[in-house]
Amino acid sequence: MNQKNEVGAALPLVLVIILGLSVFAFTLLMFSMNETKQVALDENQMKAHYIARSGAHALASYIIKNPDDIEMLFNIESDPVDFADGYYSVVLVDESKNDEIIHRINATGFYNGVAQRIDLTVENKGITAPLYAKVIDVNGVSGGIYGGDVIYGGDINYLNVSQIEGLTKDGELIFLEYDFDPVIVPCNDSKLLDGEFFGDCPPMNSPSSINTSNSNPVINITESKSYDVIDIRSGHDLVIDSSGNEGVNILLKANSIETQNATIEIRLNNNNVVIVTDNFRPSGKGNNPGIIISDVSSDGSGGNVLIYATNYENNGNCSFDFDVNCYLNVYIFTGGMLDIRGTPNFYGSIYAPDAKSVLTGNSQVVGWIIANEAEGDGGIYIQFSPVQTLDTGMSLDFYRIRQWTNPYIQNLN
């Protein structure tokens, strides 16, 4: 055999193998480089995505806090805003239709030559949840919260998330930044004055107090009056009768209103009864409701009862009895407290954005609660129900984040 021929025959094979290995190595190198580029691109896209989200959240927070400025923002793209080694720009688009107020935020985040846009829809909503609070303490509480989400606007580090989620039966725990206006007092000579919508408070009545020692079994109030103390005891009832004043407001003002084993009956005739007091302490009369709100109008138009108090405390098991077209709105002043104890049935709204709401025992609330602090103890029950509210200078509408929609990625390279 000729060895020289054998060597010559093997040389092309070696060259082919070397070429194949080179091509394979080059392919691996290109694959690795592409993979590195893709990883880098994915990382840049992710960073651009969260920069866009941050921009959308920034504009949404501004809208929530400054709803009067919204119309000036429509269809105007913002200047670039530096954020996290990148930047974002935002634009607000009005997509309202019929009676729905819906705005869409288009936010684009830019990072290292990559852009990502994401849309955030915000919707103007009324009260749609059973509970809004910035501090919630319901550790060890049984019962349930029904009819919607629990809206939490405070620091997550101070919240027992699992406890709230366990109580929330027909919704979920929503973390949402929001602001409600402080309570405005109805009349303009109160020491709690933050503003007024009703007008002048009625002058002090003579005698300046009502108590059961010098009154008939039924105490009737048929026009606006002011008292120092209203103290109704067993065997007597307080009737606030607006039946002869259709469409006319009645305002009852007192430093303290307290009943013990007695009933407060409020008769509505297509009008509003407003009660303003530092301390409101109703107590039921045996098995009868502590507060009866009835419609005496001929057309079933009902009316509204508005109770403004620094401290609202059920003295015992005060329950309520309502006609279908009558509405109860309770407003608690800044720094005050609403304390519902025992086994009462409360139908209506509780508006205490700068105050505290406490439910203890087997308290039942049908309506909704807005409070700075919400505290529970025992077997509480909260069921959302729409409650009519009046234009009293306080906004009960606010913007809430609705959903993230239509994200897409745009490469600038």
DRENDO-1510 file (C-alpha; in Angstrom, 1 decimal, always signed):
<recs>
REC; n; res; u; v; w
REC; 1; MET; +0.0; +0.0; +0.0 .
REC; 2; ASN; +1.2; +3.5; -0.9 .
REC; 3; GLN; +1.3; +5.5; +2.4 .
REC; 4; LYS; +1.7; +8.8; +0.5 .
REC; 5; ASN; -1.6; +8.2; -1.3 .
REC; 6; GLU; -3.3; +7.4; +2.0 .
REC; 7; VAL; -2.1; +10.6; +3.6 .
REC; 8; GLY; -3.3; +12.6; +0.6 .
REC; 9; ALA; -6.7; +10.9; +0.7 .
REC; 10; ALA; -7.2; +11.8; +4.5 .
REC; 11; LEU; -6.3; +15.4; +4.1 .
REC; 12; PRO; -9.5; +16.5; +2.5 .
REC; 13; LEU; -11.5; +14.6; +5.2 .
REC; 14; VAL; -9.6; +16.5; +7.9 .
REC; 15; LEU; -10.2; +19.8; +6.2 .
REC; 16; VAL; -14.0; +19.0; +6.0 .
REC; 17; ILE; -14.1; +18.1; +9.6 .
REC; 18; ILE; -12.2; +21.3; +10.6 .
REC; 19; LEU; -14.6; +23.3; +8.4 .
REC; 20; GLY; -17.6; +21.7; +9.9 .
REC; 21; LEU; -16.4; +22.3; +13.4 .
REC; 22; SER; -15.7; +25.9; +12.5 .
REC; 23; VAL; -19.2; +26.4; +11.1 .
REC; 24; PHE; -20.6; +24.7; +14.2 .
REC; 25; ALA; -18.6; +26.9; +16.5 .
REC; 26; PHE; -19.5; +30.0; +14.5 .
REC; 27; THR; -23.2; +29.0; +14.7 .
REC; 28; LEU; -22.9; +28.5; +18.4 .
REC; 29; LEU; -21.3; +31.9; +18.8 .
REC; 30; MET; -24.0; +33.6; +16.7 .
REC; 31; PHE; -26.7; +31.8; +18.6 .
REC; 32; SER; -25.1; +32.8; +21.9 .
REC; 33; MET; -24.7; +36.4; +20.7 .
REC; 34; ASN; -28.4; +36.5; +19.6 .
REC; 35; GLU; -29.4; +34.9; +22.8 .
REC; 36; THR; -27.5; +37.5; +24.8 .
REC; 37; LYS; -29.1; +40.2; +22.7 .
REC; 38; GLN; -32.5; +38.7; +23.2 .
REC; 39; VAL; -32.0; +38.5; +27.0 .
REC; 40; ALA; -30.8; +42.1; +26.9 .
REC; 41; LEU; -33.8; +43.1; +24.8 .
REC; 42; ASP; -36.2; +41.3; +27.1 .
REC; 43; GLU; -34.6; +43.0; +30.1 .
REC; 44; ASN; -34.8; +46.4; +28.4 .
REC; 45; GLN; -38.4; +45.7; +27.4 .
REC; 46; MET; -39.3; +44.7; +31.0 .
REC; 47; LYS; -37.7; +47.9; +32.4 .
REC; 48; ALA; -39.4; +50.0; +29.8 .
REC; 49; HIS; -42.7; +48.2; +30.7 .
REC; 50; TYR; -42.4; +49.1; +34.4 .
REC; 51; ILE; -41.3; +52.7; +33.6 .
REC; 52; ALA; -44.5; +53.0; +31.5 .
REC; 53; ARG; -46.6; +51.6; +34.4 .
REC; 54; SER; -45.0; +54.1; +36.7 .
REC; 55; GLY; -45.8; +56.9; +34.4 .
REC; 56; ALA; -49.4; +55.7; +34.1 .
REC; 57; HIS; -49.7; +55.4; +37.9 .
REC; 58; ALA; -48.3; +58.9; +38.3 .
REC; 59; LEU; -50.9; +60.4; +36.1 .
REC; 60; ALA; -53.7; +58.3; +37.6 .
REC; 61; SER; -52.7; +59.5; +41.1 .
REC; 62; TYR; -52.8; +63.1; +39.9 .
REC; 63; ILE; -56.2; +62.6; +38.4 .
REC; 64; ILE; -57.5; +61.0; +41.7 .
REC; 65; LYS; -56.2; +64.0; +43.7 .
REC; 66; ASN; -57.0; +66.7; +41.2 .
REC; 67; PRO; -60.2; +65.8; +39.3 .
REC; 68; ASP; -60.9; +69.4; +38.5 .
REC; 69; ASP; -57.8; +69.6; +36.3 .
REC; 70; ILE; -58.8; +66.7; +34.0 .
REC; 71; GLU; -60.2; +68.7; +31.1 .
REC; 72; MET; -57.0; +70.6; +30.7 .
REC; 73; LEU; -55.0; +67.4; +30.3 .
REC; 74; PHE; -56.9; +65.8; +27.4 .
REC; 75; ASN; -54.8; +64.9; +24.3 .
REC; 76; ILE; -51.7; +66.7; +25.5 .
REC; 77; GLU; -48.6; +64.6; +25.5 .
REC; 78; SER; -46.4; +65.3; +28.5 .
REC; 79; ASP; -42.7; +66.2; +28.2 .
REC; 80; PRO; -40.3; +63.3; +28.9 .
REC; 81; VAL; -40.0; +62.5; +32.6 .
REC; 82; ASP; -36.8; +60.9; +33.7 .
REC; 83; PHE; -37.3; +57.8; +35.8 .
REC; 84; ALA; -35.0; +54.8; +36.7 .
REC; 85; ASP; -32.3; +55.5; +34.1 .
REC; 86; GLY; -35.0; +55.8; +31.5 .
REC; 87; TYR; -38.0; +58.1; +30.9 .
REC; 88; TYR; -41.7; +58.1; +30.2 .
REC; 89; SER; -44.3; +60.2; +28.5 .
REC; 90; VAL; -48.1; +60.1; +29.1 .
REC; 91; VAL; -51.2; +61.4; +27.4 .
REC; 92; LEU; -54.8; +61.4; +28.6 .
REC; 93; VAL; -57.7; +60.5; +26.3 .
REC; 94; ASP; -61.4; +61.0; +27.1 .
REC; 95; GLU; -63.4; +57.9; +26.2 .
REC; 96; SER; -66.6; +58.8; +28.1 .
REC; 97; LYS; -69.9; +57.7; +26.7 .
REC; 98; ASN; -73.5; +58.1; +27.8 .
REC; 99; ASP; -73.4; +58.5; +31.6 .
REC; 100; GLU; -70.0; +56.7; +32.0 .
REC; 101; ILE; -67.0; +58.8; +32.7 .
REC; 102; ILE; -64.0; +56.8; +31.4 .
REC; 103; HIS; -60.5; +58.1; +30.7 .
REC; 104; ARG; -57.6; +56.2; +29.2 .
REC; 105; ILE; -54.0; +57.0; +30.0 .
REC; 106; ASN; -51.5; +56.1; +27.2 .
REC; 107; ALA; -48.1; +55.8; +28.8 .
REC; 108; THR; -44.8; +55.0; +27.0 .
REC; 109; GLY; -41.7; +54.0; +28.8 .
REC; 110; PHE; -38.2; +54.2; +27.2 .
REC; 111; TYR; -35.1; +52.4; +28.3 .
REC; 112; ASN; -31.9; +51.8; +26.5 .
REC; 113; GLY; -33.3; +52.3; +23.0 .
REC; 114; VAL; -36.5; +50.2; +23.7 .
REC; 115; ALA; -40.0; +51.6; +24.2 .
REC; 116; GLN; -43.1; +50.0; +25.6 .
REC; 117; ARG; -46.5; +51.5; +25.7 .
REC; 118; ILE; -49.2; +50.5; +28.1 .
REC; 119; ASP; -52.8; +51.8; +28.5 .
REC; 120; LEU; -54.4; +52.3; +31.9 .
REC; 121; THR; -58.1; +53.0; +32.0 .
REC; 122; VAL; -59.5; +55.0; +35.0 .
REC; 123; GLU; -63.2; +55.2; +35.6 .
REC; 124; ASN; -65.2; +57.7; +37.6 .
REC; 125; LYS; -67.2; +55.7; +40.1 .
REC; 126; GLY; -69.6; +56.4; +42.9 .
REC; 127; ILE; -69.6; +54.3; +46.0 .
REC; 128; THR; -69.5; +50.7; +44.8 .
REC; 129; ALA; -68.0; +48.8; +47.8 .
REC; 130; PRO; -69.1; +48.0; +51.3 .
REC; 131; LEU; -66.0; +49.4; +53.0 .
REC; 132; TYR; -63.3; +52.0; +52.3 .
REC; 133; ALA; -60.6; +52.6; +54.9 .
REC; 134; LYS; -56.9; +53.5; +55.3 .
REC; 135; VAL; -56.5; +51.7; +58.6 .
REC; 136; ILE; -58.3; +48.3; +59.1 .
REC; 137; ASP; -58.1; +46.3; +62.3 .
REC; 138; VAL; -60.3; +43.2; +62.4 .
REC; 139; ASN; -58.0; +40.6; +63.9 .
REC; 140; GLY; -60.0; +37.8; +65.3 .
REC; 141; VAL; -63.3; +39.0; +63.8 .
REC; 142; SER; -65.8; +36.6; +62.4 .
REC; 143; GLY; -68.7; +37.4; +60.1 .
REC; 144; GLY; -68.3; +38.7; +56.6 .
REC; 145; ILE; -68.3; +41.7; +54.2 .
REC; 146; TYR; -70.6; +41.2; +51.2 .
REC; 147; GLY; -71.6; +42.9; +48.0 .
REC; 148; GLY; -68.3; +44.1; +46.6 .
REC; 149; ASP; -64.6; +44.8; +47.2 .
REC; 150; VAL; -62.9; +46.1; +50.3 .
REC; 151; ILE; -61.0; +49.2; +49.3 .
REC; 152; TYR; -57.8; +49.8; +51.3 .
REC; 153; GLY; -55.9; +53.1; +50.9 .
REC; 154; GLY; -53.3; +52.7; +53.5 .
REC; 155; ASP; -49.9; +51.2; +54.1 .
REC; 156; ILE; -49.8; +47.4; +53.3 .
REC; 157; ASN; -47.3; +46.9; +56.2 .
REC; 158; TYR; -50.0; +47.7; +58.7 .
REC; 159; LEU; -52.7; +45.4; +57.3 .
REC; 160; ASN; -53.5; +41.8; +58.1 .
REC; 161; VAL; -54.1; +40.9; +54.4 .
REC; 162; SER; -55.3; +37.3; +55.0 .
REC; 163; GLN; -57.8; +38.4; +57.7 .
REC; 164; ILE; -59.4; +40.9; +55.4 .
REC; 165; GLU; -59.4; +38.5; +52.4 .
REC; 166; GLY; -61.1; +35.9; +54.7 .
REC; 167; LEU; -63.9; +38.3; +55.6 .
REC; 168; THR; -64.4; +39.5; +52.0 .
REC; 169; LYS; -67.0; +37.2; +50.6 .
REC; 170; ASP; -68.2; +38.7; +47.3 .
REC; 171; GLY; -65.1; +40.6; +46.1 .
REC; 172; GLU; -61.5; +41.0; +46.9 .
REC; 173; LEU; -59.1; +43.3; +48.7 .
REC; 174; ILE; -58.2; +46.2; +46.5 .
REC; 175; PHE; -55.2; +48.5; +47.2 .
REC; 176; LEU; -56.2; +51.9; +45.8 .
REC; 177; GLU; -55.0; +55.4; +46.6 .
REC; 178; TYR; -58.0; +57.7; +47.1 .
REC; 179; ASP; -59.1; +60.8; +48.8 .
REC; 180; PHE; -62.5; +61.8; +50.1 .
REC; 181; ASP; -63.4; +65.4; +51.2 .
REC; 182; PRO; -63.7; +66.1; +54.9 .
REC; 183; VAL; -67.1; +66.4; +56.5 .
REC; 184; ILE; -68.7; +69.9; +56.0 .
REC; 185; VAL; -71.1; +71.0; +58.7 .
REC; 186; PRO; -74.6; +72.0; +57.6 .
REC; 187; CYS; -74.9; +75.4; +59.4 .
REC; 188; ASN; -72.5; +78.2; +59.9 .
REC; 189; ASP; -72.3; +78.9; +63.7 .
REC; 190; SER; -70.9; +75.5; +64.8 .
REC; 191; LYS; -67.7; +75.3; +66.7 .
REC; 192; LEU; -66.9; +72.4; +64.3 .
REC; 193; LEU; -67.2; +74.7; +61.3 .
REC; 194; ASP; -65.5; +73.5; +58.2 .
REC; 195; GLY; -68.0; +75.1; +55.8 .
REC; 196; GLU; -71.8; +75.0; +55.4 .
REC; 197; PHE; -74.5; +74.1; +52.9 .
REC; 198; PHE; -77.7; +74.5; +54.9 .
REC; 199; GLY; -77.5; +78.1; +56.1 .
REC; 200; ASP; -77.8; +79.6; +59.5 .
REC; 201; CYS; -78.3; +77.3; +62.4 .
REC; 202; PRO; -81.7; +78.0; +64.2 .
REC; 203; PRO; -81.5; +80.1; +67.4 .
REC; 204; MET; -81.4; +78.5; +70.8 .
REC; 205; ASN; -84.9; +77.3; +71.9 .
REC; 206; SER; -86.4; +78.2; +75.2 .
REC; 207; PRO; -86.3; +76.1; +77.3 .
REC; 208; SER; -82.8; +75.3; +76.1 .
REC; 209; SER; -83.2; +71.5; +77.0 .
REC; 210; ILE; -85.6; +68.7; +76.5 .
REC; 211; ASN; -85.8; +66.0; +79.1 .
REC; 212; THR; -88.5; +63.6; +80.3 .
REC; 213; SER; -89.1; +65.3; +83.6 .
REC; 214; ASN; -90.9; +68.3; +82.0 .
REC; 215; SER; -92.3; +66.9; +78.8 .
REC; 216; ASN; -95.3; +65.0; +77.6 .
REC; 217; PRO; -94.8; +61.3; +76.7 .
REC; 218; VAL; -94.4; +62.3; +73.0 .
REC; 219; ILE; -92.1; +65.2; +72.2 .
REC; 220; ASN; -92.9; +66.7; +68.8 .
REC; 221; ILE; -90.5; +68.8; +66.8 .
REC; 222; THR; -92.0; +70.2; +63.6 .
REC; 223; GLU; -89.5; +73.0; +62.7 .
REC; 224; SER; -85.8; +73.8; +62.9 .
REC; 225; LYS; -84.6; +74.3; +66.5 .
REC; 226; SER; -81.5; +74.4; +68.6 .
REC; 227; TYR; -81.1; +72.9; +72.1 .
REC; 228; ASP; -78.4; +72.4; +74.6 .
REC; 229; VAL; -79.4; +68.8; +75.6 .
REC; 230; ILE; -82.1; +66.5; +74.4 .
REC; 231; ASP; -82.5; +63.6; +76.9 .
REC; 232; ILE; -85.4; +61.2; +76.3 .
REC; 233; ARG; -85.9; +58.4; +78.8 .
REC; 234; SER; -88.1; +55.3; +79.1 .
REC; 235; GLY; -91.8; +55.9; +78.6 .
REC; 236; HIS; -91.3; +58.8; +76.3 .
REC; 237; ASP; -90.6; +59.2; +72.5 .
REC; 238; LEU; -89.1; +61.9; +70.3 .
REC; 239; VAL; -90.9; +62.6; +67.1 .
REC; 240; ILE; -89.3; +64.8; +64.4 .
REC; 241; ASP; -92.3; +65.5; +62.2 .
REC; 242; SER; -91.8; +67.1; +58.9 .
REC; 243; SER; -95.2; +65.9; +57.4 .
REC; 244; GLY; -96.5; +69.5; +57.2 .
REC; 245; ASN; -93.5; +70.9; +55.4 .
REC; 246; GLU; -93.2; +69.1; +52.1 .
REC; 247; GLY; -89.9; +69.8; +50.3 .
REC; 248; VAL; -88.6; +71.9; +53.3 .
REC; 249; ASN; -85.6; +71.0; +55.3 .
REC; 250; ILE; -85.7; +70.7; +59.1 .
REC; 251; LEU; -82.6; +71.1; +61.1 .
REC; 252; LEU; -82.3; +70.0; +64.7 .
REC; 253; LYS; -79.1; +71.1; +66.5 .
REC; 254; ALA; -78.1; +70.1; +70.0 .
REC; 255; ASN; -74.9; +69.6; +72.0 .
REC; 256; SER; -76.1; +66.2; +73.0 .
REC; 257; ILE; -78.9; +63.9; +72.0 .
REC; 258; GLU; -79.5; +60.8; +74.0 .
REC; 259; THR; -82.3; +58.3; +74.4 .
REC; 260; GLN; -82.6; +55.4; +76.8 .
REC; 261; ASN; -85.2; +52.7; +76.2 .
REC; 262; ALA; -87.0; +55.2; +73.9 .
REC; 263; THR; -87.7; +55.7; +70.2 .
REC; 264; ILE; -86.7; +58.5; +67.8 .
REC; 265; GLU; -89.3; +58.7; +65.0 .
REC; 266; ILE; -88.5; +60.8; +62.0 .
REC; 267; ARG; -91.4; +61.4; +59.5 .
REC; 268; LEU; -90.4; +62.5; +56.0 .
REC; 269; ASN; -92.5; +64.2; +53.4 .
REC; 270; ASN; -90.3; +64.6; +50.4 .
REC; 271; ASN; -87.8; +66.6; +52.4 .
REC; 272; ASN; -84.7; +66.4; +54.5 .
REC; 273; VAL; -84.2; +66.2; +58.3 .
REC; 274; VAL; -80.7; +67.2; +59.4 .
REC; 275; ILE; -79.5; +66.5; +62.9 .
REC; 276; VAL; -76.2; +68.2; +64.1 .
REC; 277; THR; -74.8; +67.3; +67.5 .
REC; 278; ASP; -71.5; +66.6; +69.3 .
REC; 279; ASN; -72.8; +63.4; +70.9 .
REC; 280; PHE; -75.6; +61.2; +69.5 .
REC; 281; ARG; -76.5; +58.2; +71.7 .
REC; 282; PRO; -79.7; +56.4; +70.7 .
REC; 283; SER; -81.1; +53.4; +72.5 .
REC; 284; GLY; -83.8; +51.0; +71.5 .
REC; 285; LYS; -87.2; +50.6; +73.3 .
REC; 286; GLY; -87.4; +47.0; +74.3 .
REC; 287; ASN; -87.7; +45.0; +71.1 .
REC; 288; ASN; -88.8; +48.0; +69.1 .
REC; 289; PRO; -86.4; +49.9; +66.9 .
REC; 290; GLY; -84.5; +52.8; +68.4 .
REC; 291; ILE; -84.9; +54.9; +65.3 .
REC; 292; ILE; -87.9; +54.8; +62.9 .
REC; 293; ILE; -87.7; +56.7; +59.6 .
REC; 294; SER; -91.0; +56.7; +57.8 .
REC; 295; ASP; -92.4; +58.2; +54.6 .
REC; 296; VAL; -95.6; +60.1; +55.1 .
REC; 297; SER; -95.7; +61.7; +51.7 .
REC; 298; SER; -98.7; +61.1; +49.4 .
REC; 299; ASP; -96.6; +60.1; +46.4 .
REC; 300; GLY; -94.1; +57.8; +48.2 .
REC; 301; SER; -91.2; +60.2; +47.5 .
REC; 302; GLY; -89.6; +59.6; +50.9 .
REC; 303; GLY; -86.7; +61.8; +51.9 .
REC; 304; ASN; -83.3; +61.9; +53.6 .
REC; 305; VAL; -82.1; +61.9; +57.2 .
REC; 306; LEU; -78.6; +63.3; +57.7 .
REC; 307; ILE; -77.0; +63.0; +61.1 .
REC; 308; TYR; -73.8; +64.9; +61.8 .
REC; 309; ALA; -71.9; +64.0; +65.0 .
REC; 310; THR; -68.5; +64.1; +66.6 .
REC; 311; ASN; -69.4; +60.9; +68.4 .
REC; 312; TYR; -72.1; +58.5; +67.4 .
REC; 313; GLU; -72.6; +55.7; +70.0 .
REC; 314; ASN; -75.3; +53.1; +70.1 .
REC; 315; ASN; -76.4; +53.0; +73.8 .
REC; 316; GLY; -77.4; +49.3; +73.8 .
REC; 317; ASN; -78.9; +47.5; +70.9 .
REC; 318; CYS; -80.2; +50.4; +68.8 .
REC; 319; SER; -81.8; +49.1; +65.6 .
REC; 320; PHE; -83.5; +50.9; +62.7 .
REC; 321; ASP; -86.8; +50.7; +60.8 .
REC; 322; PHE; -87.0; +52.3; +57.4 .
REC; 323; ASP; -89.5; +52.9; +54.6 .
REC; 324; VAL; -88.2; +51.9; +51.2 .
REC; 325; ASN; -87.7; +55.5; +49.9 .
REC; 326; CYS; -86.0; +56.9; +53.0 .
REC; 327; TYR; -82.3; +57.2; +53.3 .
REC; 328; LEU; -80.0; +57.6; +56.3 .
REC; 329; ASN; -76.6; +59.3; +55.9 .
REC; 330; VAL; -74.3; +59.5; +59.0 .
REC; 331; TYR; -71.4; +61.9; +58.9 .
REC; 332; ILE; -68.6; +61.8; +61.6 .
REC; 333; PHE; -66.5; +64.9; +62.1 .
REC; 334; THR; -62.7; +64.9; +62.0 .
REC; 335; GLY; -61.2; +63.1; +65.0 .
REC; 336; GLY; -64.6; +61.6; +66.0 .
REC; 337; MET; -65.8; +58.1; +66.3 .
REC; 338; LEU; -68.9; +56.0; +65.4 .
REC; 339; ASP; -69.3; +53.0; +67.7 .
REC; 340; ILE; -72.1; +50.5; +66.9 .
REC; 341; ARG; -72.4; +47.9; +69.7 .
REC; 342; GLY; -74.5; +45.0; +70.6 .
REC; 343; THR; -76.7; +43.5; +67.9 .
REC; 344; PRO; -78.1; +46.5; +66.0 .
REC; 345; ASN; -79.3; +46.5; +62.4 .
REC; 346; PHE; -78.0; +49.7; +60.7 .
REC; 347; TYR; -79.3; +50.7; +57.3 .
REC; 348; GLY; -77.6; +53.6; +55.6 .
REC; 349; SER; -74.3; +55.2; +54.9 .
REC; 350; ILE; -71.4; +56.0; +57.2 .
REC; 351; TYR; -69.1; +58.8; +56.0 .
REC; 352; ALA; -66.1; +59.3; +58.3 .
REC; 353; PRO; -63.0; +59.8; +56.1 .
REC; 354; ASP; -61.1; +61.6; +58.9 .
REC; 355; ALA; -62.6; +59.6; +61.8 .
REC; 356; LYS; -63.0; +56.1; +63.2 .
REC; 357; SER; -65.7; +53.5; +62.7 .
REC; 358; VAL; -66.0; +50.7; +65.2 .
REC; 359; LEU; -68.3; +47.7; +64.9 .
REC; 360; THR; -68.6; +45.4; +67.9 .
REC; 361; GLY; -70.7; +42.5; +69.0 .
REC; 362; ASN; -72.9; +41.2; +66.1 .
REC; 363; SER; -73.3; +44.5; +64.4 .
REC; 364; GLN; -75.0; +44.6; +61.0 .
REC; 365; VAL; -74.5; +47.4; +58.5 .
REC; 366; VAL; -76.4; +47.4; +55.2 .
REC; 367; GLY; -75.2; +50.3; +53.1 .
REC; 368; TRP; -71.5; +51.3; +53.1 .
REC; 369; ILE; -68.8; +52.6; +55.3 .
REC; 370; ILE; -66.1; +55.2; +54.5 .
REC; 371; ALA; -63.6; +55.7; +57.4 .
REC; 372; ASN; -60.1; +56.6; +58.1 .
REC; 373; GLU; -59.9; +53.8; +60.6 .
REC; 374; ALA; -62.2; +50.8; +60.5 .
REC; 375; GLU; -62.1; +48.5; +63.6 .
REC; 376; GLY; -64.1; +45.4; +64.3 .
REC; 377; ASP; -64.7; +43.0; +67.2 .
REC; 378; GLY; -67.0; +40.0; +67.2 .
REC; 379; GLY; -69.2; +38.8; +64.4 .
REC; 380; ILE; -69.6; +41.8; +62.2 .
REC; 381; TYR; -71.7; +41.9; +59.0 .
REC; 382; ILE; -71.4; +44.5; +56.3 .
REC; 383; GLN; -73.6; +44.3; +53.2 .
REC; 384; PHE; -73.2; +46.8; +50.4 .
REC; 385; SER; -76.4; +48.6; +49.3 .
REC; 386; PRO; -76.7; +51.8; +47.2 .
REC; 387; VAL; -77.6; +54.7; +49.5 .
REC; 388; GLN; -78.9; +58.0; +48.1 .
REC; 389; THR; -76.7; +60.9; +49.0 .
REC; 390; LEU; -77.3; +64.7; +48.7 .
REC; 391; ASP; -75.1; +67.4; +47.2 .
REC; 392; THR; -73.6; +68.6; +50.5 .
REC; 393; GLY; -70.4; +70.1; +49.2 .
REC; 394; MET; -68.5; +66.8; +49.7 .
REC; 395; SER; -67.5; +64.6; +46.7 .
REC; 396; LEU; -68.6; +61.0; +46.9 .
REC; 397; ASP; -67.3; +60.3; +43.4 .
REC; 398; PHE; -63.7; +59.4; +42.8 .
REC; 399; TYR; -61.5; +57.9; +40.2 .
REC; 400; ARG; -60.4; +54.3; +40.6 .
REC; 401; ILE; -58.0; +52.3; +38.5 .
REC; 402; ARG; -60.1; +50.0; +36.3 .
REC; 403; GLN; -57.7; +47.8; +34.5 .
REC; 404; TRP; -54.5; +47.5; +32.5 .
REC; 405; THR; -55.3; +47.2; +28.8 .
REC; 406; ASN; -53.6; +46.7; +25.4 .
REC; 407; PRO; -49.9; +46.7; +26.2 .
REC; 408; TYR; -47.5; +46.6; +23.2 .
REC; 409; ILE; -43.8; +46.8; +22.6 .
REC; 410; GLN; -42.1; +49.1; +20.1 .
REC; 411; ASN; -38.4; +48.7; +19.4 .
REC; 412; LEU; -36.6; +51.9; +18.5 .
REC; 413; ASN; -33.3; +50.3; +17.3 .
</recs>
